[in-house]
Amino acid sequence: MKPMVSSWNPFLALAAGGYYAVQKLREKAYDWRLISGESAPVPVISVGNILLGGSGKTPFAIYLAERLHARGLRPAVVSRGYRGANREPFLIVSDGSGTEPNVDASVCGDEPYLMARRLPGIPVIVGRARIHPVRAGFERFGCRSIVLDDGFQHLSLRRNADIVLLSGSEDRMFPMGSLREPLSALRRADLIVLAGENSTLSERVTEYIPGVPVFHGTVLPEALERGAYPSMDFDPAEYAGRSVVLFSAIANPQRFRRTSEALGWVVKDHRVFPDHHVFTGEDLTEVVDLAGGDPMVCTEKDWVKLPAKFKQTADVSALRIRAAVVEEEAFWNTLLGLIERDCPH
């Protein structure tokens, strides 16, 4: 879960100051070429943020990959594979052949597995040093572009465009607040997408992004997914006016609840687990007991970690969402202009 903003505490303030100094020194080391970044053989588009926790990066990376694919730019999605067991230089989660992911979510991480399921025609590759999966995408699959998921802090790989998602809750450095980089890091951004429910920028943020194009992101409920191998889609309106129990292990569970309530669902309870939590049998029994026969709904990110047997349980669903940009034409004109600037041919 996202850290809570604390009241003034001298020990937390000291820790936040130290964290700030470390992040600034690291950034300057790359700026001054004391540490050199590596260049990719194809254009790299990074999707990231400056917050600890979620701000909709994974749905937005899916959106980018789909649109790049539709434009004939043959993308691959590259991710670190956070909390996955993989330790190889790169791991091919999906080769883009349209089949299920090649590995389990416990090996590649929740988000890459989810992206592989949502992007059946697009390779998804993970690796801690992102240059290795990037090269694999180019050499093995002939990819002409890379979507770098959660890549804003991965300064060792140069990119053609840095898209930064802002939620409107950017506050103070961790552990005083939820920032994993200072607001001044936004000077590296090429495009800003307001991905939270707060569609305005604070004065503290705007001073660091003069001239940077700002767009508005949106997330739309798409379907309820039920069953396993294969799953089936249902209309989320089916639960309008009905009592439901939510369960989730994501960084921003409040957003999930607000989305559910906006659909007209009556949220009887919401069992919140820590981000990336692996559900145990006891956890799921607790959820079933809370539901008491009412429908149970989780996020799509949670769905990939549920046992197949539990997915077959009646009235267990995942809410699938889709990201988009309100000013889509202007956004893509700007993004493609950045790519063509560096790769005119």
MARGU-391942 format. One record per residue (C-alpha): x, y, z; residue in three letters; residue number from 1. Coordinates in nm, 3 decimals. Layout:
rec east X, north Y, up Z, r ALA, k NUM $
...
//
This chain:
rec east 0.000, north 0.000, up 0.000, r MET, k 1 $
rec east 0.105, north 0.358, up -0.052, r LYS, k 2 $
rec east 0.278, north 0.513, up 0.250, r PRO, k 3 $
rec east 0.067, north 0.754, up 0.447, r MET, k 4 $
rec east 0.183, north 1.112, up 0.475, r VAL, k 5 $
rec east 0.297, north 1.151, up 0.831, r SER, k 6 $
rec east 0.291, north 1.452, up 1.060, r SER, k 7 $
rec east 0.622, north 1.621, up 1.126, r TRP, k 8 $
rec east 0.871, north 1.386, up 1.283, r ASN, k 9 $
rec east 1.241, north 1.481, up 1.307, r PRO, k 10 $
rec east 1.358, north 1.122, up 1.258, r PHE, k 11 $
rec east 1.139, north 1.070, up 0.951, r LEU, k 12 $
rec east 1.246, north 1.411, up 0.820, r ALA, k 13 $
rec east 1.611, north 1.312, up 0.857, r LEU, k 14 $
rec east 1.546, north 0.983, up 0.675, r ALA, k 15 $
rec east 1.355, north 1.165, up 0.399, r ALA, k 16 $
rec east 1.644, north 1.410, up 0.361, r GLY, k 17 $
rec east 1.888, north 1.124, up 0.327, r GLY, k 18 $
rec east 1.667, north 0.949, up 0.072, r TYR, k 19 $
rec east 1.638, north 1.277, up -0.122, r TYR, k 20 $
rec east 2.017, north 1.318, up -0.126, r ALA, k 21 $
rec east 2.074, north 0.963, up -0.251, r VAL, k 22 $
rec east 1.822, north 1.003, up -0.535, r GLN, k 23 $
rec east 1.963, north 1.341, up -0.640, r LYS, k 24 $
rec east 2.321, north 1.213, up -0.637, r LEU, k 25 $
rec east 2.220, north 0.916, up -0.850, r ARG, k 26 $
rec east 2.042, north 1.140, up -1.099, r GLU, k 27 $
rec east 2.339, north 1.378, up -1.119, r LYS, k 28 $
rec east 2.579, north 1.089, up -1.171, r ALA, k 29 $
rec east 2.398, north 1.010, up -1.495, r TYR, k 30 $
rec east 2.361, north 1.378, up -1.589, r ASP, k 31 $
rec east 2.736, north 1.433, up -1.551, r TRP, k 32 $
rec east 2.817, north 1.106, up -1.730, r ARG, k 33 $
rec east 2.991, north 0.966, up -1.424, r LEU, k 34 $
rec east 2.769, north 0.665, up -1.491, r ILE, k 35 $
rec east 2.696, north 0.601, up -1.855, r SER, k 36 $
rec east 2.358, north 0.484, up -1.981, r GLY, k 37 $
rec east 2.318, north 0.232, up -2.261, r GLU, k 38 $
rec east 2.137, north 0.299, up -2.587, r SER, k 39 $
rec east 1.879, north 0.061, up -2.730, r ALA, k 40 $
rec east 1.871, north -0.049, up -3.095, r PRO, k 41 $
rec east 1.507, north 0.065, up -3.125, r VAL, k 42 $
rec east 1.301, north 0.356, up -2.985, r PRO, k 43 $
rec east 1.219, north 0.319, up -2.615, r VAL, k 44 $
rec east 0.908, north 0.475, up -2.461, r ILE, k 45 $
rec east 0.911, north 0.472, up -2.083, r SER, k 46 $
rec east 0.599, north 0.480, up -1.866, r VAL, k 47 $
rec east 0.664, north 0.573, up -1.505, r GLY, k 48 $
rec east 0.588, north 0.790, up -1.206, r ASN, k 49 $
rec east 0.761, north 0.941, up -0.904, r ILE, k 50 $
rec east 0.542, north 0.778, up -0.641, r LEU, k 51 $
rec east 0.590, north 0.463, up -0.439, r LEU, k 52 $
rec east 0.303, north 0.239, up -0.536, r GLY, k 53 $
rec east 0.060, north 0.251, up -0.823, r GLY, k 54 $
rec east -0.061, north 0.528, up -1.048, r SER, k 55 $
rec east -0.201, north 0.321, up -1.335, r GLY, k 56 $
rec east 0.129, north 0.244, up -1.508, r LYS, k 57 $
rec east 0.037, north -0.110, up -1.615, r THR, k 58 $
rec east -0.298, north -0.023, up -1.783, r PRO, k 59 $
rec east -0.126, north 0.268, up -1.954, r PHE, k 60 $
rec east 0.159, north 0.048, up -2.079, r ALA, k 61 $
rec east -0.102, north -0.189, up -2.224, r ILE, k 62 $
rec east -0.273, north 0.106, up -2.395, r TYR, k 63 $
rec east 0.057, north 0.223, up -2.547, r LEU, k 64 $
rec east 0.153, north -0.122, up -2.670, r ALA, k 65 $
rec east -0.186, north -0.178, up -2.834, r GLU, k 66 $
rec east -0.175, north 0.157, up -3.014, r ARG, k 67 $
rec east 0.186, north 0.110, up -3.129, r LEU, k 68 $
rec east 0.096, north -0.234, up -3.259, r HIS, k 69 $
rec east -0.202, north -0.091, up -3.448, r ALA, k 70 $
rec east 0.032, north 0.164, up -3.609, r ARG, k 71 $
rec east 0.265, north -0.109, up -3.734, r GLY, k 72 $
rec east 0.550, north -0.025, up -3.493, r LEU, k 73 $
rec east 0.580, north -0.386, up -3.366, r ARG, k 74 $
rec east 0.631, north -0.318, up -2.995, r PRO, k 75 $
rec east 0.757, north -0.537, up -2.717, r ALA, k 76 $
rec east 0.681, north -0.462, up -2.353, r VAL, k 77 $
rec east 0.979, north -0.473, up -2.118, r VAL, k 78 $
rec east 0.949, north -0.484, up -1.740, r SER, k 79 $
rec east 1.169, north -0.553, up -1.442, r ARG, k 80 $
rec east 0.944, north -0.836, up -1.327, r GLY, k 81 $
rec east 0.905, north -0.702, up -0.975, r TYR, k 82 $
rec east 0.882, north -0.977, up -0.711, r ARG, k 83 $
rec east 0.914, north -1.246, up -0.975, r GLY, k 84 $
rec east 1.159, north -1.533, up -0.915, r ALA, k 85 $
rec east 1.344, north -1.486, up -1.244, r ASN, k 86 $
rec east 1.717, north -1.410, up -1.212, r ARG, k 87 $
rec east 1.820, north -1.463, up -1.574, r GLU, k 88 $
rec east 1.932, north -1.161, up -1.782, r PRO, k 89 $
rec east 1.600, north -1.184, up -1.964, r PHE, k 90 $
rec east 1.291, north -1.402, up -1.955, r LEU, k 91 $
rec east 1.033, north -1.422, up -2.233, r ILE, k 92 $
rec east 0.695, north -1.412, up -2.061, r VAL, k 93 $
rec east 0.513, north -1.416, up -2.395, r SER, k 94 $
rec east 0.646, north -1.442, up -2.749, r ASP, k 95 $
rec east 0.343, north -1.268, up -2.895, r GLY, k 96 $
rec east 0.209, north -1.582, up -3.060, r SER, k 97 $
rec east -0.133, north -1.537, up -2.903, r GLY, k 98 $
rec east -0.106, north -1.816, up -2.646, r THR, k 99 $
rec east -0.113, north -1.795, up -2.266, r GLU, k 100 $
rec east 0.203, north -1.664, up -2.093, r PRO, k 101 $
rec east 0.498, north -1.903, up -2.100, r ASN, k 102 $
rec east 0.562, north -1.883, up -1.726, r VAL, k 103 $
rec east 0.369, north -1.844, up -1.404, r ASP, k 104 $
rec east 0.311, north -1.505, up -1.243, r ALA, k 105 $
rec east 0.532, north -1.610, up -0.950, r SER, k 106 $
rec east 0.826, north -1.635, up -1.190, r VAL, k 107 $
rec east 0.780, north -1.319, up -1.396, r CYS, k 108 $
rec east 0.583, north -1.096, up -1.158, r GLY, k 109 $
rec east 0.217, north -0.992, up -1.147, r ASP, k 110 $
rec east 0.226, north -0.703, up -1.392, r GLU, k 111 $
rec east 0.420, north -0.875, up -1.675, r PRO, k 112 $
rec east 0.191, north -1.177, up -1.652, r TYR, k 113 $
rec east -0.113, north -0.951, up -1.671, r LEU, k 114 $
rec east 0.029, north -0.763, up -1.969, r MET, k 115 $
rec east 0.108, north -1.088, up -2.149, r ALA, k 116 $
rec east -0.255, north -1.197, up -2.107, r ARG, k 117 $
rec east -0.387, north -0.865, up -2.233, r ARG, k 118 $
rec east -0.144, north -0.839, up -2.524, r LEU, k 119 $
rec east -0.156, north -1.177, up -2.700, r PRO, k 120 $
rec east 0.011, north -1.047, up -3.018, r GLY, k 121 $
rec east 0.292, north -0.857, up -2.848, r ILE, k 122 $
rec east 0.607, north -0.999, up -2.682, r PRO, k 123 $
rec east 0.647, north -0.932, up -2.310, r VAL, k 124 $
rec east 0.999, north -0.974, up -2.169, r ILE, k 125 $
rec east 1.139, north -0.916, up -1.821, r VAL, k 126 $
rec east 1.486, north -0.857, up -1.682, r GLY, k 127 $
rec east 1.637, north -0.651, up -1.403, r ARG, k 128 $
rec east 1.887, north -0.474, up -1.631, r ALA, k 129 $
rec east 1.635, north -0.366, up -1.890, r ARG, k 130 $
rec east 1.886, north -0.348, up -2.178, r ILE, k 131 $
rec east 1.891, north -0.730, up -2.197, r HIS, k 132 $
rec east 1.516, north -0.781, up -2.258, r PRO, k 133 $
rec east 1.521, north -0.479, up -2.492, r VAL, k 134 $
rec east 1.789, north -0.641, up -2.707, r ARG, k 135 $
rec east 1.603, north -0.972, up -2.695, r ALA, k 136 $
rec east 1.290, north -0.800, up -2.827, r GLY, k 137 $
rec east 1.487, north -0.655, up -3.118, r PHE, k 138 $
rec east 1.702, north -0.958, up -3.201, r GLU, k 139 $
rec east 1.450, north -1.239, up -3.147, r ARG, k 140 $
rec east 1.124, north -1.078, up -3.254, r PHE, k 141 $
rec east 1.228, north -0.792, up -3.481, r GLY, k 142 $
rec east 1.051, north -0.536, up -3.263, r CYS, k 143 $
rec east 1.062, north -0.177, up -3.383, r ARG, k 144 $
rec east 0.968, north -0.013, up -3.054, r SER, k 145 $
rec east 0.981, north -0.084, up -2.680, r ILE, k 146 $
rec east 0.735, north 0.008, up -2.408, r VAL, k 147 $
rec east 0.933, north 0.025, up -2.085, r LEU, k 148 $
rec east 0.696, north -0.042, up -1.795, r ASP, k 149 $
rec east 0.780, north 0.149, up -1.475, r ASP, k 150 $
rec east 1.099, north 0.281, up -1.631, r GLY, k 151 $
rec east 1.131, north 0.642, up -1.516, r PHE, k 152 $
rec east 1.391, north 0.560, up -1.250, r GLN, k 153 $
rec east 1.584, north 0.312, up -1.470, r HIS, k 154 $
rec east 1.840, north 0.571, up -1.581, r LEU, k 155 $
rec east 2.088, north 0.314, up -1.708, r SER, k 156 $
rec east 1.881, north 0.274, up -2.027, r LEU, k 157 $
rec east 1.842, north 0.576, up -2.253, r ARG, k 158 $
rec east 1.495, north 0.635, up -2.398, r ARG, k 159 $
rec east 1.332, north 0.844, up -2.665, r ASN, k 160 $
rec east 1.032, north 0.947, up -2.460, r ALA, k 161 $
rec east 0.965, north 0.958, up -2.087, r ASP, k 162 $
rec east 0.593, north 0.957, up -2.006, r ILE, k 163 $
rec east 0.525, north 1.036, up -1.641, r VAL, k 164 $
rec east 0.187, north 0.960, up -1.485, r LEU, k 165 $
rec east 0.084, north 1.196, up -1.205, r LEU, k 166 $
rec east -0.193, north 1.104, up -0.964, r SER, k 167 $
rec east -0.234, north 1.439, up -0.791, r GLY, k 168 $
rec east -0.115, north 1.293, up -0.460, r SER, k 169 $
rec east 0.253, north 1.373, up -0.506, r GLU, k 170 $
rec east 0.360, north 1.512, up -0.169, r ASP, k 171 $
rec east 0.689, north 1.466, up 0.018, r ARG, k 172 $
rec east 0.985, north 1.231, up 0.003, r MET, k 173 $
rec east 0.954, north 0.888, up 0.155, r PHE, k 174 $
rec east 0.922, north 0.815, up 0.449, r PRO, k 175 $
rec east 0.759, north 1.152, up 0.522, r MET, k 176 $
rec east 0.537, north 1.103, up 0.219, r GLY, k 177 $
rec east 0.506, north 0.882, up -0.088, r SER, k 178 $
rec east 0.763, north 1.027, up -0.331, r LEU, k 179 $
rec east 1.040, north 0.793, up -0.444, r ARG, k 180 $
rec east 1.210, north 1.081, up -0.628, r GLU, k 181 $
rec east 1.208, north 1.457, up -0.567, r PRO, k 182 $
rec east 0.961, north 1.663, up -0.769, r LEU, k 183 $
rec east 1.261, north 1.810, up -0.951, r SER, k 184 $
rec east 1.297, north 1.471, up -1.125, r ALA, k 185 $
rec east 0.999, north 1.578, up -1.338, r LEU, k 186 $
rec east 1.244, north 1.789, up -1.539, r ARG, k 187 $
rec east 1.334, north 1.463, up -1.716, r ARG, k 188 $
rec east 0.976, north 1.412, up -1.835, r ALA, k 189 $
rec east 0.882, north 1.453, up -2.202, r ASP, k 190 $
rec east 0.507, north 1.412, up -2.152, r LEU, k 191 $
rec east 0.285, north 1.430, up -1.845, r ILE, k 192 $
rec east -0.038, north 1.234, up -1.815, r VAL, k 193 $
rec east -0.272, north 1.319, up -1.529, r LEU, k 194 $
rec east -0.381, north 0.970, up -1.439, r ALA, k 195 $
rec east -0.551, north 1.033, up -1.107, r GLY, k 196 $
rec east -0.891, north 1.167, up -1.021, r GLU, k 197 $
rec east -0.736, north 1.507, up -0.951, r ASN, k 198 $
rec east -0.700, north 1.664, up -1.297, r SER, k 199 $
rec east -0.509, north 1.972, up -1.184, r THR, k 200 $
rec east -0.139, north 2.030, up -1.126, r LEU, k 201 $
rec east -0.014, north 2.191, up -0.808, r SER, k 202 $
rec east 0.212, north 2.495, up -0.829, r GLU, k 203 $
rec east 0.492, north 2.285, up -0.679, r ARG, k 204 $
rec east 0.468, north 2.047, up -0.974, r VAL, k 205 $
rec east 0.425, north 2.303, up -1.253, r THR, k 206 $
rec east 0.748, north 2.483, up -1.168, r GLU, k 207 $
rec east 0.942, north 2.174, up -1.277, r TYR, k 208 $
rec east 0.767, north 2.106, up -1.609, r ILE, k 209 $
rec east 0.764, north 2.433, up -1.804, r PRO, k 210 $
rec east 0.682, north 2.360, up -2.167, r GLY, k 211 $
rec east 0.613, north 1.989, up -2.107, r VAL, k 212 $
rec east 0.288, north 1.879, up -2.278, r PRO, k 213 $
rec east 0.021, north 1.775, up -2.027, r VAL, k 214 $
rec east -0.260, north 1.532, up -2.113, r PHE, k 215 $
rec east -0.549, north 1.378, up -1.922, r HIS, k 216 $
rec east -0.569, north 1.004, up -1.877, r GLY, k 217 $
rec east -0.882, north 0.809, up -1.805, r THR, k 218 $
rec east -0.956, north 0.457, up -1.689, r VAL, k 219 $
rec east -1.277, north 0.291, up -1.799, r LEU, k 220 $
rec east -1.430, north -0.032, up -1.667, r PRO, k 221 $
rec east -1.439, north -0.277, up -1.956, r GLU, k 222 $
rec east -1.573, north -0.612, up -1.837, r ALA, k 223 $
rec east -1.612, north -0.860, up -1.556, r LEU, k 224 $
rec east -1.399, north -1.168, up -1.612, r GLU, k 225 $
rec east -1.515, north -1.504, up -1.476, r ARG, k 226 $
rec east -1.396, north -1.861, up -1.491, r GLY, k 227 $
rec east -1.061, north -2.006, up -1.590, r ALA, k 228 $
rec east -0.923, north -2.158, up -1.910, r TYR, k 229 $
rec east -1.096, north -1.993, up -2.085, r PRO, k 230 $
rec east -1.253, north -1.710, up -1.891, r SER, k 231 $
rec east -1.570, north -1.533, up -2.003, r MET, k 232 $
rec east -1.662, north -1.165, up -2.006, r ASP, k 233 $
rec east -1.975, north -1.011, up -1.854, r PHE, k 234 $
rec east -2.114, north -0.659, up -1.834, r ASP, k 235 $
rec east -2.014, north -0.480, up -1.507, r PRO, k 236 $
rec east -2.365, north -0.329, up -1.504, r ALA, k 237 $
rec east -2.486, north -0.676, up -1.402, r GLU, k 238 $
rec east -2.396, north -0.588, up -1.041, r TYR, k 239 $
rec east -2.554, north -0.241, up -1.039, r ALA, k 240 $
rec east -2.760, north -0.206, up -0.723, r GLY, k 241 $
rec east -2.633, north -0.536, up -0.587, r ARG, k 242 $
rec east -2.428, north -0.595, up -0.274, r SER, k 243 $
rec east -2.070, north -0.703, up -0.354, r VAL, k 244 $
rec east -1.752, north -0.774, up -0.160, r VAL, k 245 $
rec east -1.424, north -0.647, up -0.302, r LEU, k 246 $
rec east -1.081, north -0.793, up -0.234, r PHE, k 247 $
rec east -0.754, north -0.658, up -0.365, r SER, k 248 $
rec east -0.376, north -0.654, up -0.318, r ALA, k 249 $
rec east -0.282, north -0.340, up -0.510, r ILE, k 250 $
rec east -0.111, north -0.012, up -0.427, r ALA, k 251 $
rec east -0.424, north 0.203, up -0.456, r ASN, k 252 $
rec east -0.721, north 0.000, up -0.330, r PRO, k 253 $
rec east -0.928, north 0.316, up -0.276, r GLN, k 254 $
rec east -0.939, north 0.375, up -0.650, r ARG, k 255 $
rec east -1.073, north 0.023, up -0.704, r PHE, k 256 $
rec east -1.349, north 0.086, up -0.453, r ARG, k 257 $
rec east -1.442, north 0.423, up -0.604, r ARG, k 258 $
rec east -1.457, north 0.269, up -0.953, r THR, k 259 $
rec east -1.684, north -0.007, up -0.822, r SER, k 260 $
rec east -1.917, north 0.237, up -0.650, r GLU, k 261 $
rec east -1.930, north 0.453, up -0.963, r ALA, k 262 $
rec east -2.068, north 0.147, up -1.145, r LEU, k 263 $
rec east -2.358, north 0.145, up -0.901, r GLY, k 264 $
rec east -2.234, north -0.150, up -0.699, r TRP, k 265 $
rec east -2.317, north -0.153, up -0.328, r VAL, k 266 $
rec east -1.982, north -0.234, up -0.165, r VAL, k 267 $
rec east -2.065, north -0.434, up 0.148, r LYS, k 268 $
rec east -1.700, north -0.483, up 0.237, r ASP, k 269 $
rec east -1.353, north -0.445, up 0.089, r HIS, k 270 $
rec east -1.079, north -0.677, up 0.214, r ARG, k 271 $
rec east -0.749, north -0.502, up 0.146, r VAL, k 272 $
rec east -0.424, north -0.700, up 0.134, r PHE, k 273 $
rec east -0.071, north -0.558, up 0.093, r PRO, k 274 $
rec east 0.042, north -0.476, up -0.261, r ASP, k 275 $
rec east 0.165, north -0.787, up -0.451, r HIS, k 276 $
rec east 0.031, north -1.015, up -0.175, r HIS, k 277 $
rec east 0.003, north -1.382, up -0.272, r VAL, k 278 $
rec east -0.337, north -1.510, up -0.163, r PHE, k 279 $
rec east -0.346, north -1.809, up 0.068, r THR, k 280 $
rec east -0.630, north -2.052, up 0.116, r GLY, k 281 $
rec east -0.706, north -1.883, up 0.448, r GLU, k 282 $
rec east -0.727, north -1.544, up 0.275, r ASP, k 283 $
rec east -0.977, north -1.669, up 0.022, r LEU, k 284 $
rec east -1.183, north -1.846, up 0.286, r THR, k 285 $
rec east -1.203, north -1.513, up 0.471, r GLU, k 286 $
rec east -1.327, north -1.340, up 0.155, r VAL, k 287 $
rec east -1.591, north -1.608, up 0.099, r VAL, k 288 $
rec east -1.707, north -1.570, up 0.460, r ASP, k 289 $
rec east -1.727, north -1.191, up 0.424, r LEU, k 290 $
rec east -1.934, north -1.228, up 0.106, r ALA, k 291 $
rec east -2.187, north -1.460, up 0.263, r GLY, k 292 $
rec east -2.320, north -1.556, up -0.080, r GLY, k 293 $
rec east -2.285, north -1.212, up -0.241, r ASP, k 294 $
rec east -2.062, north -1.163, up -0.548, r PRO, k 295 $
rec east -1.686, north -1.129, up -0.488, r MET, k 296 $
rec east -1.480, north -0.905, up -0.716, r VAL, k 297 $
rec east -1.105, north -0.843, up -0.735, r CYS, k 298 $
rec east -0.884, north -0.648, up -0.974, r THR, k 299 $
rec east -0.739, north -0.799, up -1.289, r GLU, k 300 $
rec east -0.393, north -0.781, up -1.133, r LYS, k 301 $
rec east -0.516, north -0.996, up -0.844, r ASP, k 302 $
rec east -0.698, north -1.235, up -1.076, r TRP, k 303 $
rec east -0.375, north -1.369, up -1.228, r VAL, k 304 $
rec east -0.265, north -1.493, up -0.884, r LYS, k 305 $
rec east -0.585, north -1.676, up -0.789, r LEU, k 306 $
rec east -0.595, north -2.058, up -0.800, r PRO, k 307 $
rec east -0.785, north -2.190, up -1.102, r ALA, k 308 $
rec east -1.024, north -2.377, up -0.873, r LYS, k 309 $
rec east -1.120, north -2.056, up -0.694, r PHE, k 310 $
rec east -1.175, north -1.876, up -1.025, r LYS, k 311 $
rec east -1.433, north -2.139, up -1.111, r GLN, k 312 $
rec east -1.629, north -2.053, up -0.797, r THR, k 313 $
rec east -1.966, north -1.901, up -0.873, r ALA, k 314 $
rec east -1.984, north -1.525, up -0.823, r ASP, k 315 $
rec east -1.607, north -1.467, up -0.828, r VAL, k 316 $
rec east -1.503, north -1.208, up -1.088, r SER, k 317 $
rec east -1.227, north -0.967, up -1.183, r ALA, k 318 $
rec east -1.298, north -0.613, up -1.300, r LEU, k 319 $
rec east -1.101, north -0.543, up -1.615, r ARG, k 320 $
rec east -1.023, north -0.179, up -1.693, r ILE, k 321 $
rec east -0.887, north 0.003, up -1.996, r ARG, k 322 $
rec east -0.671, north 0.315, up -2.000, r ALA, k 323 $
rec east -0.693, north 0.592, up -2.259, r ALA, k 324 $
rec east -0.593, north 0.953, up -2.318, r VAL, k 325 $
rec east -0.864, north 1.214, up -2.356, r VAL, k 326 $
rec east -0.664, north 1.424, up -2.607, r GLU, k 327 $
rec east -0.561, north 1.113, up -2.800, r GLU, k 328 $
rec east -0.472, north 1.269, up -3.137, r GLU, k 329 $
rec east -0.256, north 1.542, up -2.982, r ALA, k 330 $
rec east -0.093, north 1.291, up -2.750, r PHE, k 331 $
rec east 0.008, north 1.060, up -3.034, r TRP, k 332 $
rec east 0.126, north 1.343, up -3.255, r ASN, k 333 $
rec east 0.353, north 1.456, up -2.973, r THR, k 334 $
rec east 0.478, north 1.108, up -2.886, r LEU, k 335 $
rec east 0.549, north 1.005, up -3.245, r LEU, k 336 $
rec east 0.723, north 1.338, up -3.299, r GLY, k 337 $
rec east 0.963, north 1.256, up -3.015, r LEU, k 338 $
rec east 1.036, north 0.915, up -3.166, r ILE, k 339 $
rec east 1.089, north 1.054, up -3.516, r GLU, k 340 $
rec east 1.314, north 1.329, up -3.381, r ARG, k 341 $
rec east 1.562, north 1.069, up -3.259, r ASP, k 342 $
rec east 1.493, north 0.801, up -3.523, r CYS, k 343 $
rec east 1.403, north 0.990, up -3.844, r PRO, k 344 $
rec east 1.443, north 0.679, up -4.055, r HIS, k 345 $
//
